[in-house]
Amino acid sequence: MSTSRRNCCAALFWLKVTLAATLAFSGLGYEALLVYYRREWALGNPDIWVPPPPKPVIAANLHSSVCWHNGSVTDVSKAKLVPSNLNNGEILFGFSLNWQIDRPAWLAGNLTANTQPVIYNTFFSLSNTFFDNNTLHWQAQLAQEQHAMLEVTVFPWDYVLDYNGTKGTFVIEDISDQMLSDVAYAFAYINKMYGVPVLLRYGHEMNGNWLPPYAMRPKQYKASFRKLAGYIHNLTNMTAMLWSPNIYSGYPHNGSPIINQTAGLNDVTSENFRQLDTNHDGLLTELDDPYLPYYPDYDIFTGQNLSTTVDWVGLSIYNKNTNSTTNQAVIYNPDYLSNMIMGNDPIYPTQGNLNFYTRFSEKFNKPFILSETGAPYSTNLVGTAVNDQIHEDAADEVPVKSNWWNMIFDLANSGKFPNFKAAIWFEEKKSEGSNFNYGDNFHTENDYLIVGKPNVQAAFLADVKANPQVLFSTGQSNFTCDGSVLVQ
């Protein structure tokens, strides 16, 4: 082959290589440009499809109107997760389990076929780096097996910092928007995957002093609640946001250096102090409002109602008072629980800000739940003696607990609380605070259990049978993606 011919072939070869390379890089450049344009458009238009407000939808099918919630802001019976077949005066009854040792199937199996709990509570901590999504899936599956709902109590807390002896260094505002968004997607996912509705009780008992990351910090608490609620409401109607403070007793729980420091309560000019000092006397006392500063949908400074983020309202309330003779929980007159919820307290007869039910459930048209409640039997305090022996299912245990659950039943029967829709009994044993009669180092072993204790359980089932307005199920309840519930 002549030299000129070789040169011509080489030229053609390199021409083809150059052309191929040019086409390849041009194609890559074009695709990169498309990606760039799409990214820029997405940043400026984050919601490709926005459902018509105010009807957010579940992630199962963004375009399906089947998942739109058509509830009324003035009709509590049409609120999310309120059973459509729940008549006025009827309530659901559920249990808060110790999931380390108990399971919904075990508890339901100990009860009768027609007395299956509709709701189970569980607790999850949340930090900026950790949320136990795997356990959430596992518990959702167990609830699904029982055709039950979950009340999920999510409380901001960083166990790593706490165990390292730096309690108080983590605060609720450390939780990023991305983490709150991820948590919302986690709940939307279990709604979709397992068909399990959730009452999301975020930052419970925020008006107490026992949860430093958000305790008595209304500014930061409300901001975080509203952000999480926004993410939830844009993803699913099968998760409802539950606002649940502690009952007013003991408020404002003064004297915790950690709380005073993290909340800025040592500074009367701080925003948290100014929000909590509702009577503007420069002090935080029992005369200040124990609830309103923490309500996420209200601006305490302007008095304006904000856009709705709260779906349900609830209270934690226990029988914590001890009879000095028996060392057991006090057995109250039947109207005691009703009076506490309505703020009819003889200690503060002229204080008008203690009526939780009227001010929040009635005024804002929200379903009301006793989100955590119960009465303990102190198994290591019997009579006037301290006992090393644990007394199980003792004869005087039934009156202590039945007095409390019958007051719950009476709330439903009374006709005074038409928005009262559910109660969750704290079904655990717990070593709790010091008994003043025996010194600071003595801890009471408190037993709140009903199920699995023959005498207590038999009395409970008898009282349930006598109070048909207290609804359980046959384990065949139905839930749909628009937030509808049918208890069966």
C-alpha positions as CSV (number, residue, x, y, z in Angstrom):
1,M,0.0,0.0,0.0
2,S,1.4,3.4,-1.0
3,T,2.2,6.0,1.6
4,S,-0.5,8.4,0.4
5,R,-3.1,5.7,0.8
6,R,-1.9,4.9,4.3
7,N,-2.1,8.5,5.2
8,C,-5.6,8.8,3.8
9,C,-6.8,5.8,5.8
10,A,-5.2,7.2,8.9
11,A,-6.9,10.5,8.3
12,L,-10.3,8.8,7.8
13,F,-9.8,6.8,11.0
14,W,-9.0,9.7,13.2
15,L,-11.8,11.7,11.6
16,K,-14.2,9.0,12.6
17,V,-12.7,8.9,16.1
18,T,-13.0,12.6,16.4
19,L,-16.6,12.6,15.1
20,A,-17.5,9.8,17.5
21,A,-15.9,11.5,20.4
22,T,-17.6,14.8,19.5
23,L,-21.0,13.2,19.3
24,A,-20.5,11.3,22.6
25,F,-19.4,14.4,24.5
26,S,-22.1,16.5,22.8
27,G,-24.7,13.9,23.9
28,L,-23.3,13.9,27.5
29,G,-23.3,17.7,27.5
30,Y,-26.9,17.8,26.3
31,E,-28.0,15.3,29.0
32,A,-26.1,17.3,31.6
33,L,-27.8,20.5,30.4
34,L,-31.2,18.8,30.7
35,V,-30.4,17.6,34.2
36,Y,-29.3,21.2,35.1
37,Y,-32.5,22.7,33.6
38,R,-34.7,20.2,35.4
39,R,-32.8,20.8,38.7
40,E,-33.2,24.6,38.4
41,W,-36.9,24.2,37.6
42,A,-37.4,21.8,40.5
43,L,-35.8,24.2,42.9
44,G,-38.1,26.9,41.8
45,N,-41.1,24.6,41.6
46,P,-40.7,22.0,44.4
47,D,-44.3,20.7,44.2
48,I,-44.9,19.2,40.8
49,W,-48.5,18.4,41.7
50,V,-50.2,20.2,44.6
51,P,-53.5,18.8,45.8
52,P,-56.3,21.3,46.2
53,P,-56.1,22.8,49.7
54,P,-57.2,22.1,52.4
55,K,-57.3,18.5,51.4
56,P,-53.9,16.9,51.8
57,V,-53.6,13.3,50.5
58,I,-51.8,10.1,51.4
59,A,-48.6,9.2,49.5
60,A,-50.3,6.0,48.4
61,N,-51.8,7.8,45.4
62,L,-51.3,11.6,45.2
63,H,-53.8,12.0,42.5
64,S,-56.6,10.0,44.0
65,S,-59.5,11.9,45.5
66,V,-60.4,8.8,47.5
67,C,-57.6,9.8,49.9
68,W,-58.8,13.4,50.4
69,H,-60.1,14.1,53.8
70,N,-63.6,15.7,53.7
71,G,-63.9,16.5,57.3
72,S,-65.5,19.6,58.8
73,V,-63.6,22.1,61.0
74,T,-66.8,22.4,63.1
75,D,-67.9,18.8,63.3
76,V,-65.7,16.7,65.6
77,S,-67.4,13.5,64.5
78,K,-65.9,14.0,61.0
79,A,-62.3,14.7,62.3
80,K,-59.5,12.5,61.1
81,L,-59.4,9.1,62.8
82,V,-62.7,9.6,64.7
83,P,-64.7,6.4,63.9
84,S,-67.7,7.1,61.8
85,N,-69.7,4.7,63.9
86,L,-68.8,6.3,67.2
87,N,-71.9,7.9,68.6
88,N,-72.0,10.8,71.1
89,G,-71.1,9.5,74.5
90,E,-69.1,6.5,73.1
91,I,-65.3,6.3,73.5
92,L,-62.5,4.0,72.4
93,F,-60.3,2.4,75.0
94,G,-56.7,1.4,74.5
95,F,-53.5,0.6,76.3
96,S,-50.0,1.9,76.5
97,L,-47.8,-1.2,76.5
98,N,-44.3,-2.0,77.7
99,W,-43.3,-3.3,74.3
100,Q,-40.1,-4.8,75.7
101,I,-42.1,-7.6,77.3
102,D,-45.7,-7.2,76.0
103,R,-47.3,-7.5,72.6
104,P,-50.8,-6.4,71.3
105,A,-51.6,-10.1,70.4
106,W,-50.8,-11.2,74.0
107,L,-52.9,-8.4,75.6
108,A,-55.8,-9.0,73.2
109,G,-55.6,-12.7,73.7
110,N,-56.1,-12.3,77.5
111,L,-59.3,-10.3,76.9
112,T,-62.6,-11.5,75.4
113,A,-63.2,-11.8,71.7
114,N,-65.5,-8.7,71.8
115,T,-63.1,-6.7,74.0
116,Q,-60.2,-6.1,71.7
117,P,-58.4,-2.7,72.2
118,V,-58.6,-0.3,69.3
119,I,-55.5,1.8,70.1
120,Y,-52.0,0.9,71.4
121,N,-49.5,3.6,72.6
122,T,-45.8,3.4,72.1
123,F,-42.9,5.7,72.8
124,F,-40.1,6.9,70.5
125,S,-37.3,9.3,71.2
126,L,-36.1,11.6,68.4
127,S,-32.8,13.4,68.0
128,N,-31.3,15.1,65.0
129,T,-29.4,11.9,64.1
130,F,-31.7,9.1,65.2
131,F,-35.3,7.9,64.9
132,D,-35.9,4.1,65.3
133,N,-37.7,3.5,62.0
134,N,-37.2,-0.3,62.2
135,T,-39.0,-0.6,65.5
136,L,-41.8,1.6,64.1
137,H,-42.3,-0.8,61.3
138,W,-42.3,-3.8,63.6
139,Q,-44.9,-2.2,65.9
140,A,-47.0,-1.2,63.0
141,Q,-47.0,-4.8,61.8
142,L,-48.1,-6.0,65.2
143,A,-50.9,-3.4,65.3
144,Q,-51.9,-4.4,61.8
145,E,-52.4,-8.0,63.0
146,Q,-54.9,-6.7,65.5
147,H,-56.6,-4.3,63.1
148,A,-55.7,-1.6,65.6
149,M,-54.5,2.0,65.6
150,L,-51.3,3.3,67.1
151,E,-50.8,6.3,69.4
152,V,-47.1,7.1,68.8
153,T,-45.6,9.3,71.4
154,V,-42.5,11.0,69.9
155,F,-40.4,13.0,72.3
156,P,-37.3,14.9,71.4
157,W,-34.4,13.3,73.4
158,D,-30.8,12.4,72.6
159,Y,-29.9,9.3,74.7
160,V,-26.2,9.5,73.6
161,L,-25.8,13.0,75.1
162,D,-27.8,12.0,78.1
163,Y,-25.7,8.9,78.8
164,N,-22.6,10.9,78.4
165,G,-23.6,13.1,81.3
166,T,-24.4,16.1,79.2
167,K,-28.1,16.3,79.8
168,G,-29.4,19.6,78.7
169,T,-27.1,20.1,75.8
170,F,-29.6,18.8,73.2
171,V,-32.7,20.9,72.6
172,I,-35.7,20.5,70.3
173,E,-34.5,23.1,67.8
174,D,-31.5,20.9,67.1
175,I,-33.8,18.7,65.1
176,S,-33.5,19.7,61.5
177,D,-36.2,20.3,59.0
178,Q,-34.8,17.3,57.0
179,M,-35.2,15.0,60.0
180,L,-38.7,16.2,60.7
181,S,-39.5,15.6,57.0
182,D,-38.0,12.1,57.2
183,V,-40.1,11.3,60.2
184,A,-43.2,12.4,58.4
185,Y,-42.4,10.2,55.5
186,A,-41.8,7.3,57.9
187,F,-45.4,7.6,59.2
188,A,-46.9,8.1,55.8
189,Y,-45.1,4.9,54.7
190,I,-46.5,2.8,57.6
191,N,-49.9,4.2,56.9
192,K,-49.6,3.1,53.3
193,M,-47.7,-0.2,53.8
194,Y,-49.6,-1.6,56.8
195,G,-52.8,0.4,56.7
196,V,-52.3,1.4,60.3
197,P,-53.6,4.9,61.4
198,V,-51.5,6.9,63.8
199,L,-52.3,9.5,66.5
200,L,-48.9,11.3,66.5
201,R,-48.4,12.7,70.0
202,Y,-45.4,14.9,69.4
203,G,-43.5,16.4,72.4
204,H,-46.0,15.3,75.0
205,E,-46.2,16.9,78.5
206,M,-44.3,19.9,77.2
207,N,-45.6,22.0,80.2
208,G,-43.8,19.7,82.7
209,N,-40.2,19.9,83.8
210,W,-39.0,16.3,83.2
211,L,-38.1,16.5,79.5
212,P,-35.4,19.1,79.2
213,P,-35.0,19.3,75.4
214,Y,-38.4,21.0,75.1
215,A,-39.9,21.4,78.6
216,M,-41.4,24.8,79.2
217,R,-39.9,26.1,76.0
218,P,-43.1,27.2,74.1
219,K,-41.4,29.2,71.4
220,Q,-39.2,26.3,70.2
221,Y,-41.7,23.6,70.9
222,K,-44.5,25.2,68.9
223,A,-42.2,25.9,65.9
224,S,-41.1,22.3,65.8
225,F,-44.7,20.9,66.2
226,R,-46.0,23.1,63.4
227,K,-43.2,22.1,61.0
228,L,-43.7,18.4,61.6
229,A,-47.5,18.8,61.3
230,G,-47.0,20.6,58.0
231,Y,-45.0,17.7,56.6
232,I,-47.5,15.1,57.9
233,H,-50.5,17.0,56.5
234,N,-48.9,17.2,53.1
235,L,-48.3,13.4,53.0
236,T,-51.1,11.5,54.7
237,N,-54.5,11.7,56.3
238,M,-54.0,8.5,58.2
239,T,-51.7,10.2,60.7
240,A,-53.3,12.9,62.9
241,M,-51.3,15.4,65.0
242,L,-52.1,15.1,68.8
243,W,-51.3,18.0,71.1
244,S,-51.1,16.6,74.7
245,P,-49.9,18.6,77.7
246,N,-49.8,17.3,81.3
247,I,-52.7,18.2,83.6
248,Y,-52.1,21.5,85.4
249,S,-51.3,20.0,88.9
250,G,-47.9,21.3,90.1
251,Y,-47.4,23.8,87.3
252,P,-45.1,25.6,86.7
253,H,-42.8,23.0,88.4
254,N,-40.2,25.6,89.5
255,G,-36.7,24.7,90.7
256,S,-35.0,22.8,87.8
257,P,-31.7,24.5,86.9
258,I,-31.5,22.6,83.6
259,I,-35.0,23.8,82.5
260,N,-34.4,27.3,83.7
261,Q,-31.1,27.4,81.7
262,T,-32.3,25.8,78.5
263,A,-35.6,27.6,78.4
264,G,-34.1,30.9,79.4
265,L,-36.4,31.3,82.3
266,N,-33.8,33.0,84.5
267,D,-34.2,36.0,82.2
268,V,-37.5,37.8,82.5
269,T,-36.9,39.4,79.1
270,S,-36.5,36.1,77.2
271,E,-39.3,35.2,74.9
272,N,-40.1,31.9,76.6
273,F,-40.5,33.7,80.0
274,R,-42.7,36.4,78.5
275,Q,-44.9,33.7,76.8
276,L,-45.2,31.8,80.1
277,D,-45.8,34.8,82.3
278,T,-49.5,35.1,81.2
279,N,-50.6,37.4,84.0
280,H,-47.6,39.7,83.4
281,D,-46.5,39.9,87.1
282,G,-42.9,39.2,86.3
283,L,-43.1,35.7,88.0
284,L,-43.9,32.2,86.9
285,T,-46.4,30.8,89.4
286,E,-49.5,28.6,89.6
287,L,-51.5,31.7,88.6
288,D,-50.1,31.6,85.1
289,D,-51.9,29.7,82.3
290,P,-50.6,26.1,82.2
291,Y,-51.8,25.3,78.7
292,L,-52.3,28.2,76.3
293,P,-48.7,29.3,75.8
294,Y,-47.9,25.8,74.5
295,Y,-50.9,25.5,72.0
296,P,-49.3,25.4,68.6
297,D,-52.2,27.1,66.8
298,Y,-52.3,30.3,68.9
299,D,-50.0,33.3,69.1
300,I,-49.8,34.2,72.8
301,F,-48.6,37.8,72.1
302,T,-51.2,38.8,69.4
303,G,-54.0,36.6,70.6
304,Q,-54.5,35.4,67.0
305,N,-55.4,31.9,66.0
306,L,-52.9,30.4,63.5
307,S,-53.5,28.0,60.7
308,T,-54.6,24.6,61.9
309,T,-51.8,22.0,62.7
310,V,-53.5,20.3,65.7
311,D,-56.0,17.5,64.8
312,W,-56.7,16.1,68.3
313,V,-56.1,17.4,71.8
314,G,-55.4,15.3,74.9
315,L,-54.1,15.2,78.5
316,S,-51.8,13.1,80.6
317,I,-53.5,12.6,83.9
318,Y,-52.9,10.0,86.6
319,N,-53.9,9.3,90.1
320,K,-50.7,10.4,91.8
321,N,-52.0,11.3,95.2
322,T,-51.3,8.8,98.0
323,N,-53.5,8.0,101.1
324,S,-51.2,8.5,104.1
325,T,-52.8,5.6,105.9
326,T,-52.8,2.9,103.2
327,N,-49.9,4.3,101.1
328,Q,-52.0,3.6,98.1
329,A,-53.6,5.9,95.5
330,V,-56.5,7.9,96.9
331,I,-59.9,6.7,96.1
332,Y,-61.8,9.7,94.9
333,N,-65.4,10.9,94.6
334,P,-66.8,10.0,91.2
335,D,-66.6,13.6,89.9
336,Y,-62.9,14.1,90.7
337,L,-61.6,13.4,87.2
338,S,-64.3,15.5,85.5
339,N,-63.4,18.4,87.8
340,M,-59.7,18.2,87.0
341,I,-60.4,18.3,83.2
342,M,-62.8,21.2,83.6
343,G,-60.5,23.0,86.0
344,N,-62.9,23.0,89.0
345,D,-60.2,22.9,91.5
346,P,-61.0,24.0,95.1
347,I,-57.3,25.1,95.6
348,Y,-57.7,27.7,92.8
349,P,-61.4,28.5,92.8
350,T,-61.1,31.8,91.0
351,Q,-58.6,30.8,88.3
352,G,-60.3,30.5,85.0
353,N,-57.5,29.1,82.8
354,L,-57.6,25.5,84.1
355,N,-60.5,24.3,82.0
356,F,-58.8,22.3,79.4
357,Y,-61.8,20.7,77.7
358,T,-63.8,23.9,77.1
359,R,-60.8,26.0,76.1
360,F,-59.3,23.6,73.6
361,S,-61.6,20.7,72.6
362,E,-64.8,22.8,72.5
363,K,-63.4,26.1,71.4
364,F,-61.3,24.7,68.6
365,N,-63.6,21.7,67.7
366,K,-61.0,19.0,68.4
367,P,-61.5,15.4,69.4
368,F,-60.4,14.9,73.0
369,I,-58.4,12.0,74.3
370,L,-57.0,10.9,77.7
371,S,-53.7,10.2,76.0
372,E,-52.0,8.7,79.0
373,T,-53.9,7.8,82.2
374,G,-54.1,5.3,85.0
375,A,-54.0,4.6,88.8
376,P,-51.1,2.7,90.4
377,Y,-51.0,0.1,93.1
378,S,-47.8,0.3,95.1
379,T,-46.7,-3.2,95.5
380,N,-43.9,-2.5,98.0
381,L,-46.0,-0.3,100.2
382,V,-48.8,-2.1,101.9
383,G,-50.5,-0.6,104.9
384,T,-47.9,1.5,106.9
385,A,-44.9,-0.7,106.4
386,V,-42.3,-0.9,103.7
387,N,-42.3,-4.4,102.3
388,D,-39.5,-6.2,100.4
389,Q,-42.1,-8.6,99.2
390,I,-44.0,-7.6,96.1
391,H,-47.7,-8.0,96.6
392,E,-49.5,-9.1,93.4
393,D,-53.2,-8.9,92.7
394,A,-53.9,-7.9,96.3
395,A,-57.4,-7.5,97.6
396,D,-57.2,-3.8,97.9
397,E,-55.7,-3.4,94.4
398,V,-59.1,-3.6,92.6
399,P,-60.7,-0.6,94.3
400,V,-57.7,1.6,93.6
401,K,-57.8,0.9,89.8
402,S,-61.5,0.5,89.3
403,N,-62.2,3.8,90.9
404,W,-60.1,5.5,88.2
405,W,-61.3,3.5,85.2
406,N,-64.9,4.0,86.3
407,M,-64.3,7.8,86.4
408,I,-63.2,7.5,82.8
409,F,-66.3,5.7,81.9
410,D,-68.4,8.3,83.8
411,L,-66.8,11.0,81.6
412,A,-68.4,9.4,78.6
413,N,-71.7,8.8,80.4
414,S,-72.1,12.3,81.8
415,G,-73.0,14.0,78.5
416,K,-70.6,16.9,79.5
417,F,-67.9,15.8,77.1
418,P,-69.3,15.1,73.7
419,N,-65.9,15.5,72.1
420,F,-64.3,12.9,74.4
421,K,-63.4,10.1,72.0
422,A,-60.7,7.9,73.5
423,A,-58.7,6.9,76.6
424,I,-55.3,5.2,76.8
425,W,-54.6,3.3,80.0
426,F,-50.9,3.1,81.0
427,E,-50.4,-0.7,81.1
428,E,-47.0,-1.0,82.8
429,K,-45.1,-1.6,86.0
430,K,-42.8,1.3,86.9
431,S,-40.4,2.3,89.6
432,E,-41.3,5.9,90.4
433,G,-40.3,8.8,92.5
434,S,-39.5,9.0,96.2
435,N,-42.2,8.6,98.8
436,F,-41.9,11.6,101.2
437,N,-42.7,9.4,104.1
438,Y,-39.7,7.2,103.6
439,G,-37.0,9.6,102.3
440,D,-35.6,10.6,98.9
441,N,-33.8,7.3,98.3
442,F,-37.0,5.3,98.5
443,H,-38.7,4.5,95.2
444,T,-42.2,3.1,94.9
445,E,-42.9,0.1,92.7
446,N,-46.1,1.2,91.0
447,D,-48.2,-1.4,89.2
448,Y,-50.7,0.1,86.7
449,L,-51.6,-3.2,85.1
450,I,-55.1,-4.4,84.4
451,V,-54.6,-7.3,81.9
452,G,-53.2,-10.6,83.1
453,K,-54.0,-9.9,86.8
454,P,-57.0,-12.2,87.5
455,N,-58.9,-10.1,90.1
456,V,-58.2,-6.8,88.4
457,Q,-59.0,-8.0,84.9
458,A,-62.2,-9.7,85.9
459,A,-63.4,-6.5,87.6
460,F,-62.4,-4.4,84.5
461,L,-64.3,-6.7,82.1
462,A,-67.4,-6.7,84.4
463,D,-67.4,-2.8,84.4
464,V,-66.8,-2.7,80.6
465,K,-69.8,-4.9,80.2
466,A,-71.9,-2.6,82.4
467,N,-70.8,0.4,80.3
468,P,-71.6,-0.3,76.7
469,Q,-70.5,3.2,75.7
470,V,-66.9,2.1,76.2
471,L,-66.1,0.6,72.8
472,F,-63.6,-2.1,72.0
473,S,-63.7,-4.1,68.8
474,T,-63.8,-7.7,67.5
475,G,-60.4,-7.1,65.9
476,Q,-61.9,-6.4,62.5
477,S,-61.8,-2.6,62.3
478,N,-61.4,-0.9,58.9
479,F,-59.3,2.1,58.0
480,T,-59.0,4.0,54.8
481,C,-56.5,6.5,53.4
482,D,-58.8,9.5,53.9
483,G,-58.6,9.1,57.6
484,S,-61.9,7.3,58.0
485,V,-62.2,4.6,60.8
486,L,-64.9,2.0,61.2
487,V,-64.7,0.1,64.5
488,Q,-66.0,-3.5,64.2
